[in-house]
Amino acid sequence: MKDVLIYDTTLRDGCQAEDISFTLEDKLRIAAKLEELGVDYIEGGYPGSNPRDADFFKQVKKLKLKNAKVASFGTTRKPGAKPSQDLNLKVLLSADTPVVTLVGKTWDLHVRDDLRISKKANLEVIADSIAYMKHHADEVIFDAEHFFDGFRCNPEFALECLQAAQDGGADWIVLCDTNGGRTPMDIRAALERVNQVITTPLGIHCHNDGELAVANSMAGVEMGVRQVQGTINGFGERCGNLNLCSMIANLELKMGKKCVKPGQLKKLREVSHFFYELANIQPNKHQPYVGDSAFAHKGGLHVSGVLKNRETYEHIDPDLVGNRQRVLVSDLAGTAHVEALDGFGIKKKDTLARQIVEKIKALEHQGYAFEAAEGSLDLLVRTRLCDCIGVAFRYRVIRREFWLEVGVLPAAPAPTTTP
Ligand SMILES: [Zn+2]
């Protein structure tokens, strides 16, 4: 039993990001990858927005996803029309998905200035759109657009909108920070009130304009929300959406909330990189949990510490999310960095370790950089090892076992017995 369900909107909100566009083939590969990761809902977009999205809903059925449910996304009906006559709702139903997500207005400013209808008319729009869709789809999710901004300006009306969604029969009510400007304090205060009047299961959908989407969503979960909506790598309009890679890791490892299986948590880094590759975007090295630098150590003290005990400078075991520890060698390096180099077995107390560090520092002073040049570093260490072999040969200080080990002397032939 999961504590929190994951709703991915990379294929809809994620595609609203500047520079991001996926082909139909990409979208299907994304859906399959999200299923592997263990997400519960995959939002495919609005089937009426273009032929590619309409096609996606036909093709995704062939994937026969076992766990993730596919959702189509659209707005509540237009004011003045009956739900059964509303073109948007008809198109949504044509996608024939088990889940339909309807977004509606909950901020009185939008009702007045954008929809230009009365507050009462907005409540009817929400309630009867949801009721109509409930007759045709297994599950209806109501995304309460701008809920937290609406709650700040007119809490009573914002709550009435949620009540209308509940009366309409919504399976979930998802509270949105659409402009991404709210804080964890706002989220907690609003949820305290919502929890008093709404009994429908709640979700949260945060954007990242104040760089608080993860913190806000965590505050939501702390207040009892059981569904989080976001995108892989936080792809999304403006500054992006909730980054599900960070959120899934935080839910599992920091909040103790089950949302994926342990084997799936280990796929986080791979999934993150897969999405960057399909989007043709360079991965963010510094991305928490999944980036190349997330567990990379450069300072001498840090390297020395993690070699003795990883926990000295790492907040989690990188392996849990499929990442790995890295030691960066630069002119900040000490002998501990040399000990950390894979495959050489040099100890930090060895004279050779000190010599290699001195050589690196001298070369970096001349303008070389080894931090991103693992091959060059490997060659440098091997060259130093060969130099040492030469010196050892001249002074005959190395024992026979060493020459055997490095292959300079052939192994002695097996003793033969005379017949
Ligand atoms: Zn959004």
Residues whose N, C-alpha, C, O or C-beta is under 5 A from the ligand:
A	BS01	ZN	D13
